[in-house]
Amino acid sequence: MRYESLSIKGEAPIRKRRRFTRDDLELSFLSLPTVLWFIAFCYVPFFGIVFAFKNYRYKPGKGFIYSLFVNSKWVGLQNFEFLFRSPDLYNIFRNTLGYNLVFILIGITLPVALAIMMSMLHSKRLGKVCQTAMFLPHFLSWVVVSYFVYAFLSTDKGLVNSILATFGKERIMWYQEPSYWPVLLVFFNTWKTMGYSMVVYMASITGIDQTLYESAVIDGASRWQQVKSITIPLLRPVISIMFIMNVGHIFTTDFGLFFQVPRDSNSLITVTQTLDVYVYKALMQSSNYNYSSAVGLMQSVFGCIILLIANRMVKYIDPESGLF
């Protein structure tokens, strides 16, 4: 650090840090790619909010900007009405909120339990193998997963139906029976996201001072008592942050999970149609960008409000936790 000395009459010299040094310049260049990424993919898309309040009409030969601001009329909140006029409104919000609540509950309890069990394994090699096996599904796209699922659940040549036929059982029409898919979708989402969440908690467990566990062992504490009195309390801030971030996405769903995996089956629409799937289908049918922008803005606004409420509740319960 570089400092400048300032002397005041009758007092000892005060060393004042310069506002910008060479070290700051190096750190700025180091963070530049991340800053550019956020600007390009998080701030520039804000421009699309205009579509939510416009009736966009493209005029040939005039370009995109002219068509948006001159040739397109302001319509206020009319673009938001198409969603609330839908006869499937209750079903859409039920699926979106219901699945997300289940995902949040499982996404907090199961990864924490697995992370604690992994940290207690005596064999480090076994722990690395298990951790890698559970983390691998995170890197698979839902398109690839959908083909694996189809290989298992296909009516004619699926592995599950082949086994059922071998034992003389009746084949199951998986892609025509909605009753099976709520459980299947929860299972697939848990299988794919569990490993990544578990790694986050394991990193926090690794940072816990091991002398706390040694002191607990000397005092005669069992494994469960160590987890209850040391591990879980010290994981509470991380659990709170993960909970708040997941709650902020409660109005959005993974499009690949609800569209690719069920293979867009019309027979399953009652259990697979969420906000994102509905907007996509409406966009493909009418090519109306205004509707999709309006719903995307609504999801972001409502998600931000829910995130602030969740953060406030967590801070009220535990002032040391919370996202901000």
C-alpha positions in Angstrom: 0.0 0.0 0.0 1.2 3.5 -0.7 0.5 6.2 1.8 1.1 10.0 1.9 2.0 11.7 5.2 -0.1 14.7 6.3 1.2 16.8 9.2 -1.1 19.0 11.2 0.3 21.6 13.6 0.5 20.3 17.1 -0.5 16.7 16.2 1.4 13.6 15.0 1.6 13.1 11.2 -1.4 11.3 9.7 -0.8 8.7 7.0 -3.4 8.9 4.3 -4.0 6.1 1.8 -3.9 7.1 -1.8 -7.2 6.7 -3.6 -5.9 4.5 -6.5 -2.7 2.6 -6.6 -1.0 0.1 -9.0 -2.4 -2.8 -6.9 -5.9 -1.4 -7.5 -5.3 -1.2 -11.2 -4.2 -4.9 -11.4 -7.3 -6.0 -9.4 -9.5 -3.9 -11.7 -8.1 -5.6 -14.8 -8.5 -9.0 -13.1 -12.2 -8.3 -12.5 -12.8 -6.8 -15.9 -14.0 -10.0 -17.7 -16.6 -10.6 -15.0 -17.8 -7.0 -15.1 -18.1 -7.2 -18.9 -20.0 -10.5 -18.6 -22.5 -9.0 -16.1 -23.0 -5.8 -18.2 -23.6 -7.9 -21.4 -25.9 -10.5 -20.0 -27.5 -8.9 -16.9 -27.8 -5.1 -17.6 -28.0 -4.8 -21.4 -31.1 -7.1 -21.5 -32.9 -4.5 -19.3 -33.6 -2.8 -22.5 -36.1 -5.5 -23.3 -38.4 -4.3 -20.6 -39.7 -1.8 -23.1 -41.4 -4.6 -25.0 -43.7 -5.3 -22.0 -45.4 -1.9 -22.4 -45.3 -1.7 -26.3 -47.3 -3.2 -29.1 -44.2 -4.0 -31.1 -44.7 -3.7 -34.9 -41.7 -4.0 -37.2 -41.6 -1.7 -40.2 -39.5 -3.0 -43.1 -36.6 -0.7 -44.1 -36.7 1.4 -40.9 -34.7 -0.9 -38.5 -35.3 -2.2 -35.0 -35.0 1.0 -33.0 -37.3 3.0 -35.2 -39.9 0.2 -35.2 -39.8 -0.1 -31.4 -39.9 3.6 -30.4 -41.7 5.2 -33.4 -43.8 2.6 -35.1 -44.9 0.7 -32.0 -47.6 2.2 -29.7 -47.5 2.3 -25.9 -50.2 0.0 -24.5 -49.7 0.3 -20.8 -50.5 -3.0 -18.9 -52.4 -4.6 -21.7 -49.6 -7.2 -22.4 -50.0 -8.5 -18.9 -53.7 -9.2 -19.4 -53.2 -12.2 -21.7 -51.8 -14.3 -18.8 -54.6 -13.5 -16.3 -57.2 -14.1 -19.0 -56.0 -17.7 -19.6 -58.4 -20.4 -18.5 -55.3 -22.4 -17.2 -54.2 -19.6 -14.9 -54.9 -21.6 -11.7 -53.1 -24.7 -13.0 -50.1 -22.6 -14.2 -49.5 -20.9 -10.8 -50.3 -24.1 -8.9 -47.6 -26.0 -10.8 -45.1 -23.2 -10.7 -45.4 -22.5 -6.9 -46.1 -26.0 -5.9 -43.0 -27.6 -7.5 -40.8 -24.8 -6.4 -41.9 -25.1 -2.8 -41.1 -28.8 -2.9 -37.7 -28.1 -4.6 -36.8 -25.6 -1.9 -37.7 -27.9 0.9 -35.7 -30.8 -0.6 -32.9 -28.6 -1.8 -32.2 -27.5 1.8 -32.6 -30.6 3.8 -31.2 -33.4 1.6 -27.9 -31.7 0.5 -27.1 -30.6 4.1 -27.7 -34.1 5.3 -25.5 -35.6 2.6 -22.8 -33.0 3.1 -22.6 -33.8 6.8 -22.5 -37.6 6.1 -19.8 -37.1 3.5 -17.7 -35.1 5.9 -17.8 -38.0 8.4 -16.5 -40.6 6.1 -13.2 -42.1 7.2 -12.2 -43.0 3.7 -11.3 -39.8 1.8 -11.1 -41.8 -1.5 -14.6 -43.1 -1.1 -15.8 -39.6 -0.2 -14.2 -38.2 -3.4 -15.8 -40.9 -5.5 -19.3 -40.4 -4.0 -18.9 -36.6 -4.3 -17.9 -36.8 -8.0 -20.8 -39.3 -8.8 -23.4 -36.9 -7.2 -21.9 -33.8 -8.8 -21.7 -35.2 -12.3 -25.4 -34.8 -13.2 -25.1 -31.1 -12.7 -23.1 -30.9 -16.0 -25.7 -32.8 -18.1 -28.2 -30.7 -20.1 -31.9 -31.5 -19.8 -31.9 -32.5 -23.5 -29.4 -35.3 -22.8 -31.3 -36.2 -19.6 -34.6 -36.4 -21.6 -33.1 -39.0 -23.9 -31.9 -41.1 -21.0 -35.4 -40.8 -19.4 -37.0 -41.8 -22.7 -34.7 -44.9 -22.9 -36.1 -46.0 -19.5 -39.8 -45.0 -19.9 -40.5 -45.6 -23.6 -43.7 -47.5 -24.1 -42.3 -50.0 -26.7 -38.6 -50.4 -26.0 -38.1 -48.7 -22.6 -36.1 -50.5 -20.0 -38.8 -50.3 -17.3 -41.6 -51.6 -19.5 -39.4 -54.4 -20.8 -38.8 -55.5 -17.3 -42.5 -55.3 -16.5 -43.3 -57.3 -19.7 -40.7 -60.0 -18.7 -42.5 -60.6 -15.4 -45.9 -60.6 -17.1 -47.0 -57.2 -16.0 -48.9 -54.7 -18.1 -46.9 -52.0 -19.7 -47.3 -48.4 -18.4 -48.0 -45.5 -20.7 -45.6 -43.2 -19.0 -46.0 -40.2 -21.3 -49.8 -40.4 -21.2 -50.3 -40.8 -17.5 -50.0 -37.5 -15.6 -50.3 -39.2 -12.1 -46.7 -40.4 -12.3 -45.0 -37.2 -13.3 -45.1 -35.0 -10.2 -43.0 -37.6 -8.4 -40.7 -38.1 -11.4 -40.1 -34.4 -12.0 -39.2 -33.9 -8.3 -36.9 -36.9 -8.5 -35.1 -35.7 -11.7 -34.6 -32.2 -10.3 -33.2 -33.5 -7.0 -30.9 -35.9 -8.8 -29.5 -33.2 -11.1 -29.2 -30.3 -8.5 -28.3 -32.2 -5.3 -24.6 -32.6 -6.0 -24.0 -28.9 -6.7 -25.8 -27.8 -3.5 -23.9 -30.5 -1.5 -20.5 -29.1 -2.6 -21.5 -25.7 -1.3 -22.3 -27.0 2.1 -19.2 -29.3 2.2 -17.0 -26.3 1.5 -18.6 -24.6 4.5 -18.1 -27.7 6.7 -14.4 -27.9 5.7 -13.9 -24.3 6.9 -15.2 -25.1 10.4 -12.5 -25.1 13.1 -11.6 -28.8 13.8 -10.6 -27.9 17.4 -14.3 -27.5 18.2 -14.9 -31.2 17.3 -11.8 -32.2 19.2 -13.1 -30.4 22.3 -16.5 -32.0 21.9 -15.0 -35.5 21.7 -13.0 -34.9 24.9 -16.2 -33.9 26.6 -17.8 -37.1 25.4 -20.1 -35.8 22.8 -21.5 -38.3 20.3 -21.5 -37.8 16.5 -25.1 -36.7 16.5 -24.4 -34.2 19.4 -21.4 -32.8 17.4 -23.6 -32.3 14.4 -26.5 -30.8 16.4 -24.3 -28.4 18.5 -21.5 -27.5 16.1 -22.1 -28.3 12.4 -25.7 -27.2 12.0 -25.4 -23.9 13.9 -22.3 -22.9 12.0 -24.0 -23.9 8.7 -27.0 -21.7 9.5 -25.8 -18.6 7.7 -25.0 -20.6 4.5 -28.4 -22.4 4.7 -30.1 -19.0 5.1 -28.4 -17.5 2.1 -29.2 -20.6 -0.1 -32.9 -20.5 1.1 -33.2 -16.8 0.3 -31.7 -17.2 -3.2 -34.0 -20.1 -4.0 -37.1 -18.3 -2.8 -36.2 -15.4 -5.1 -36.7 -17.8 -8.1 -40.0 -19.2 -6.8 -41.9 -17.7 -9.9 -39.5 -19.2 -12.4 -38.9 -22.9 -13.3 -36.3 -24.8 -15.2 -37.7 -24.9 -18.7 -35.7 -28.0 -19.7 -37.1 -30.0 -16.8 -40.8 -29.2 -17.6 -40.6 -29.1 -21.4 -37.7 -31.4 -22.6 -38.0 -34.2 -20.1 -41.8 -34.9 -20.6 -41.1 -34.4 -24.4 -43.9 -31.8 -24.6 -46.6 -34.3 -24.2 -50.1 -32.8 -24.4 -51.4 -35.6 -22.1 -49.1 -34.3 -19.3 -50.0 -30.6 -19.6 -51.9 -30.5 -16.3 -48.8 -31.4 -14.3 -46.0 -29.9 -16.5 -47.3 -26.6 -17.6 -45.6 -23.8 -15.6 -45.2 -20.1 -16.3 -42.1 -20.6 -18.5 -43.6 -23.4 -20.5 -46.9 -21.5 -21.0 -45.1 -18.4 -22.2 -42.9 -20.4 -24.6 -45.9 -22.1 -26.2 -47.8 -18.8 -26.4 -44.7 -17.2 -28.1 -44.4 -20.0 -30.6 -48.1 -19.9 -31.5 -48.5 -16.1 -31.8 -44.9 -14.8 -32.1 -45.8 -12.0 -29.8 -42.7 -10.9 -28.0 -44.7 -8.4 -25.9 -46.4 -11.1 -23.9 -43.2 -13.0 -23.1 -41.5 -9.8 -22.0 -44.4 -8.8 -19.8 -44.5 -12.2 -18.1 -40.7 -12.2 -17.7 -40.9 -8.7 -16.1 -43.7 -9.9 -13.8 -41.6 -12.9 -12.7 -38.6 -10.7 -11.9 -40.6 -8.1 -9.9 -42.6 -10.7 -7.9 -39.4 -12.7 -7.3 -37.6 -9.6 -6.0 -40.5 -8.8 -3.7 -40.5 -12.4 -2.3 -36.7 -12.3 -1.9 -36.9 -9.1 0.1 -39.7 -10.6 2.3 -37.7 -13.8 2.8 -34.5 -11.9 3.7 -36.5 -9.8 6.2 -38.0 -12.9 7.9 -34.6 -14.6 8.1 -33.0 -11.5 9.6 -35.9 -11.3 12.1 -35.3 -14.9 13.2 -31.5 -14.7 13.2 -30.0 -11.2 12.9 -26.6 -12.6 12.0 -28.0 -14.5 8.9 -29.5 -13.1 5.8 -28.3 -12.1 2.4 -28.0 -8.3 3.1 
